[in-house]
Each structure stands twice: as structure tokens, then as C-alpha cells.
């Protein structure tokens, strides 16, 4: 299991054989539209892993949207 602040190393963790990757930091894309999802998300992979459960190879990953907002971008 790997717990990290962001999803930036998810694909590397999958290649390394981790079973579970837990992270956040994307804030669910900060702004999202119903039926479309995140308009953008911070981090290395952008919207690709913006929030939710993913499976990359044998690695299961959960990206939480969290509950807070940033001071520099106070929108949800």
C-alpha cells in the first residue's frame, strides 16, 4: 500500500507492483459539471485520475476529492 498526497506517482506505483494507492490533492477537479466531470484537476495527470476508484494494472487506487478548498482558488 502506498499513501501519497497526490496521484502523481500512481502509474509508477502500479509498475512497481503496489496493490493499493491512496491519495487526494485533486479536489475532485475543483470544478466539475454533471455528466462531464472535472473541468480540470491539478497534478501530473490532470483530469485522468481526478477522483474516485481506478484500476491501473493490478493496482487499485482511490483518489479522494477531500473536503477543503484552496486559498488561491476558493471554488467548488
C-alpha atoms as one frame of an Amber mdcrd trajectory, in Angstrom:
protein
   0.000   0.000   0.000   1.198   3.490  -0.852  -0.395   6.593   0.655   0.672
   9.828  -1.007  -0.661  13.359  -1.165  -1.255  13.400  -4.931  -1.913  10.990
  -7.789   1.382  11.930  -9.453   3.038   8.543  -8.837   0.047   6.269  -9.426
   1.285   4.763 -12.693   4.819   4.315 -11.305   3.357   2.608  -8.221   1.384
   0.259 -10.484   4.564  -0.622 -12.398   6.333  -1.243  -9.073   3.628  -3.726
  -8.073   1.761  -1.883  -5.321  -1.677  -3.350  -4.605  -3.267  -0.137  -3.306
  -2.599   3.580  -3.844  -4.473   6.138  -1.730  -4.287   9.856  -2.401  -6.116
  13.155  -2.782  -4.931  16.657  -3.758  -7.023  16.961  -6.945 -10.034  18.344
  -5.046 -12.198  16.318  -7.427 -11.175  18.617 -10.230 -12.163  21.600  -8.081
 -14.954  22.454 -10.549 -16.993  19.709 -12.193 -20.033  19.505 -14.427 -22.690
  16.772 -14.110 -22.216  14.151 -16.822 -18.809  15.554 -17.788 -16.808  15.506
 -14.587 -13.840  17.668 -13.693 -13.149  20.702 -15.854  -9.507  20.465 -14.793
  -7.521  18.953 -11.979  -4.134  19.757 -10.570  -1.298  17.272 -10.684   0.747
  15.342 -13.175  -2.183  13.525 -14.823  -4.731  16.340 -14.735  -8.314  15.059
 -15.142  -7.255  11.445 -15.831  -7.469  10.482 -12.148  -9.474  13.404 -10.744
 -11.478  11.468  -8.146 -12.841   8.043  -7.414 -11.725   4.434  -7.747  -9.334
   3.379 -10.503  -7.555   0.217 -11.509  -4.158   0.604 -13.150  -2.830  -2.828
 -13.995  -3.234  -4.829 -10.771  -3.140  -1.682  -8.622  -6.359  -0.350  -7.193
  -6.280   3.386  -6.494  -8.644   5.689  -4.680  -8.410   9.440  -5.198 -10.474
  11.375  -2.681 -11.938  14.770  -3.516 -11.372  15.886   0.071 -13.448  18.464
   1.881 -11.481  21.691   1.677 -10.695  24.395  -0.844  -7.518  26.283  -1.658
  -6.996  29.886  -0.620  -5.859  30.796  -4.132  -8.847  29.135  -5.830 -11.761
  29.105  -3.343 -14.395  27.426  -5.533 -16.126  24.029  -5.543
